[in-house]
Amino acid sequence: MSRIILNTKIWLFVLLVGMSFPAWAQSDDFNTWTKFKVNHKIDSRFSVSGDLELRMKDDVSRLDRWGLTVGGSYRPCSFLNLGVGYETHLRNLGDSDWKLRHRYHISATANFRYQWLKVSLRERFQQTFDRGDSETRLRSRLKLSYAPTKGIVSPYFSVEIYQSLDDTSFWRADRMRYRPGVEIALAKRWSLDAFYCYQYASSQGRHIAGIEVGYSF
């Protein structure tokens, strides 16, 4: 119970002080993220997915990275979803120098709904391998969505905390993301997610405009 209370206080603190983070960043950059996602539902419990992502940086003047992700998920009950995935990123270091890094992640997502409000809590463990070095993080995300029984538009807002599991203090937020957006069901199999995201980090803040197109079958 004490751990639940502590986590609740942390989330409340994040929501209250989050708007002040942009003033802390030394220099902000404007980025764009574009993603195409494919999801295949095998049965009522299992599904597999893949996505291709392109990110731009330096005020959209330079390519940041290409990303490819494949994964799978299992739904043991109506409100819980378990997932695993593998990612590979080709990052632009500048001066014609590129690097390839690899990442795997394991996640658990709990979804609850009350009338029109949908609440999603996700915990994701991820480990990234980069030229012989590794980085381990825990990502905690709270997402609130307007989910009407009828209609194709669903606005949402999410807050995500990145916590290092390496040598730094666990409760130090390594990175934070604040993301309002809108999800639109374009057709039976197609969906669109348009969003703005502010990413806070001690080194640099980022303003991100993003589009994600999804196809399910």
C-alpha positions as CSV (number, residue, x, y, z in Angstrom):
1,M,0.0,0.0,0.0
2,S,2.8,2.4,0.9
3,R,4.4,1.8,-2.5
4,I,1.1,2.6,-4.3
5,I,0.8,5.9,-2.3
6,L,4.4,6.8,-3.2
7,N,3.8,6.2,-6.9
8,T,0.6,8.2,-6.7
9,K,2.5,11.1,-5.1
10,I,5.2,10.9,-7.8
11,W,2.7,11.1,-10.6
12,L,0.9,14.0,-9.0
13,F,4.2,15.8,-8.6
14,V,5.0,15.1,-12.3
15,L,1.7,16.5,-13.5
16,L,2.0,19.7,-11.4
17,V,5.6,20.7,-12.2
18,G,5.8,19.3,-15.7
19,M,4.9,22.5,-17.4
20,S,7.9,24.2,-15.9
21,F,10.4,21.8,-17.4
22,P,10.7,23.6,-20.8
23,A,12.3,26.6,-18.9
24,W,14.9,24.3,-17.4
25,A,16.3,23.0,-20.7
26,Q,19.4,24.8,-21.9
27,S,18.4,24.7,-25.6
28,D,15.3,23.2,-27.2
29,D,15.2,21.6,-30.6
30,F,12.3,21.0,-33.0
31,N,11.9,17.4,-34.3
32,T,9.5,15.4,-36.4
33,W,8.6,11.7,-35.9
34,T,6.9,9.7,-38.6
35,K,5.9,6.1,-38.1
36,F,4.0,3.4,-40.1
37,K,2.7,0.5,-37.9
38,V,1.3,-2.9,-38.9
39,N,-0.5,-5.1,-36.4
40,H,-1.8,-8.6,-37.0
41,K,-4.2,-10.2,-34.6
42,I,-3.7,-14.0,-34.5
43,D,-6.6,-14.7,-32.2
44,S,-8.3,-13.1,-29.2
45,R,-5.2,-13.2,-27.1
46,F,-2.1,-13.1,-29.4
47,S,-1.0,-10.5,-31.9
48,V,2.2,-9.6,-33.7
49,S,3.3,-6.2,-34.9
50,G,6.0,-4.2,-36.8
51,D,6.8,-0.6,-37.5
52,L,9.1,1.6,-39.4
53,E,10.0,5.1,-38.1
54,L,11.8,8.1,-39.4
55,R,13.0,10.9,-37.1
56,M,14.3,14.4,-38.1
57,K,16.3,16.7,-35.8
58,D,18.1,20.1,-35.7
59,D,14.9,22.0,-36.5
60,V,14.0,19.4,-39.1
61,S,17.1,20.1,-41.1
62,R,18.8,16.8,-40.6
63,L,17.9,13.1,-40.4
64,D,18.1,11.8,-36.8
65,R,17.5,8.1,-37.2
66,W,15.7,5.3,-38.9
67,G,14.1,2.7,-36.7
68,L,12.6,-0.8,-37.2
69,T,10.6,-2.6,-34.5
70,V,9.1,-6.1,-34.4
71,G,7.2,-7.5,-31.5
72,G,4.4,-9.6,-30.1
73,S,1.7,-9.3,-27.4
74,Y,-0.4,-11.6,-25.2
75,R,-3.6,-10.6,-23.4
76,P,-4.1,-12.9,-20.4
77,C,-7.3,-11.1,-19.4
78,S,-9.5,-8.2,-20.6
79,F,-7.6,-5.4,-18.8
80,L,-3.9,-6.6,-19.1
81,N,-1.6,-6.8,-22.0
82,L,1.9,-8.2,-22.0
83,G,4.4,-7.4,-24.7
84,V,7.9,-8.1,-26.0
85,G,9.8,-6.4,-28.8
86,Y,13.1,-5.9,-30.6
87,E,14.3,-2.6,-32.1
88,T,17.2,-1.6,-34.3
89,H,18.1,2.1,-34.9
90,L,20.4,3.6,-37.5
91,R,21.4,6.9,-36.0
92,N,23.0,9.9,-37.7
93,L,26.0,11.2,-35.7
94,G,27.0,13.9,-38.2
95,D,30.0,14.3,-40.5
96,S,28.8,11.3,-42.6
97,D,29.1,9.1,-39.5
98,W,26.3,6.6,-38.6
99,K,25.9,4.0,-35.9
100,L,23.6,1.0,-35.4
101,R,22.2,0.1,-32.0
102,H,19.9,-2.6,-30.8
103,R,17.3,-2.7,-28.1
104,Y,14.8,-5.2,-26.6
105,H,11.9,-4.4,-24.3
106,I,9.4,-6.1,-22.1
107,S,6.2,-4.4,-21.1
108,A,3.0,-4.7,-19.1
109,T,0.0,-2.5,-19.8
110,A,-3.2,-2.2,-17.7
111,N,-6.3,-0.6,-19.2
112,F,-9.3,0.6,-17.4
113,R,-12.4,2.4,-18.6
114,Y,-15.1,4.4,-16.8
115,Q,-17.8,5.7,-19.1
116,W,-16.0,7.9,-21.7
117,L,-12.6,7.9,-19.8
118,K,-10.0,5.3,-20.6
119,V,-6.9,5.1,-18.4
120,S,-3.8,3.2,-19.4
121,L,-0.8,2.4,-17.2
122,R,2.3,0.9,-18.8
123,E,5.6,-0.2,-17.4
124,R,8.3,-1.0,-19.9
125,F,11.8,-2.5,-19.2
126,Q,14.2,-1.8,-22.0
127,Q,17.9,-2.5,-22.6
128,T,19.9,-0.8,-25.4
129,F,23.2,-2.0,-26.8
130,D,25.4,0.6,-28.4
131,R,28.9,-0.3,-29.6
132,G,29.7,-2.5,-26.7
133,D,28.0,-0.4,-24.1
134,S,24.5,-1.0,-22.6
135,E,21.9,1.2,-21.1
136,T,19.0,0.0,-19.0
137,R,15.9,2.0,-18.3
138,L,12.4,1.6,-16.8
139,R,9.7,3.6,-18.6
140,S,6.5,4.4,-16.8
141,R,3.6,5.9,-18.8
142,L,0.2,7.2,-17.7
143,K,-2.3,7.8,-20.6
144,L,-5.8,9.4,-20.3
145,S,-8.0,9.1,-23.3
146,Y,-11.5,10.2,-24.3
147,A,-13.1,7.0,-25.7
148,P,-16.6,7.6,-26.9
149,T,-18.9,4.6,-27.5
150,K,-19.6,6.1,-31.0
151,G,-17.3,8.2,-33.1
152,I,-13.9,8.0,-34.7
153,V,-12.0,10.7,-32.8
154,S,-10.2,10.0,-29.5
155,P,-8.1,12.9,-27.9
156,Y,-5.6,11.8,-25.3
157,F,-2.8,13.1,-23.0
158,S,0.1,11.0,-21.7
159,V,3.0,11.5,-19.3
160,E,6.0,9.2,-19.4
161,I,9.0,9.0,-17.1
162,Y,12.4,7.4,-18.0
163,Q,14.3,6.1,-15.0
164,S,17.8,4.7,-15.2
165,L,18.6,1.3,-13.8
166,D,22.3,1.6,-14.2
167,D,24.5,3.5,-11.7
168,T,22.3,6.5,-11.1
169,S,19.7,7.0,-8.5
170,F,16.5,5.1,-9.4
171,W,14.1,7.9,-8.6
172,R,16.0,10.4,-10.8
173,A,14.0,11.1,-13.9
174,D,16.5,10.7,-16.8
175,R,13.9,11.9,-19.3
176,M,10.3,12.9,-19.4
177,R,7.7,13.2,-22.2
178,Y,4.4,15.1,-22.2
179,R,2.3,14.2,-25.2
180,P,-1.2,15.5,-26.1
181,G,-2.6,14.0,-29.3
182,V,-5.6,12.7,-31.1
183,E,-6.3,9.2,-32.5
184,I,-8.6,8.9,-35.5
185,A,-10.1,5.7,-36.9
186,L,-9.8,6.5,-40.6
187,A,-11.4,3.2,-41.9
188,K,-12.0,-0.3,-40.7
189,R,-8.3,-1.3,-40.8
190,W,-6.6,2.1,-40.9
191,S,-5.9,4.6,-38.0
192,L,-4.1,7.9,-37.6
193,D,-2.3,9.3,-34.5
194,A,-1.3,13.0,-34.7
195,F,0.5,14.4,-31.7
196,Y,2.7,17.0,-30.1
197,C,5.3,15.9,-27.6
198,Y,7.6,17.8,-25.3
199,Q,10.6,15.8,-24.2
200,Y,12.5,17.0,-21.2
201,A,16.1,16.0,-20.7
202,S,18.9,17.8,-18.7
203,S,21.0,18.2,-21.8
204,Q,18.3,19.4,-24.3
205,G,14.6,19.7,-24.6
206,R,12.7,18.7,-27.7
207,H,9.5,19.9,-29.3
208,I,8.2,17.1,-31.4
209,A,5.4,17.0,-34.0
210,G,4.5,13.4,-34.9
211,I,2.3,11.4,-37.2
212,E,1.7,7.6,-36.8
213,V,-0.3,5.7,-39.4
214,G,-1.5,2.2,-38.4
215,Y,-2.9,-0.8,-40.4
216,S,-4.5,-3.8,-38.6
217,F,-5.6,-7.1,-40.1
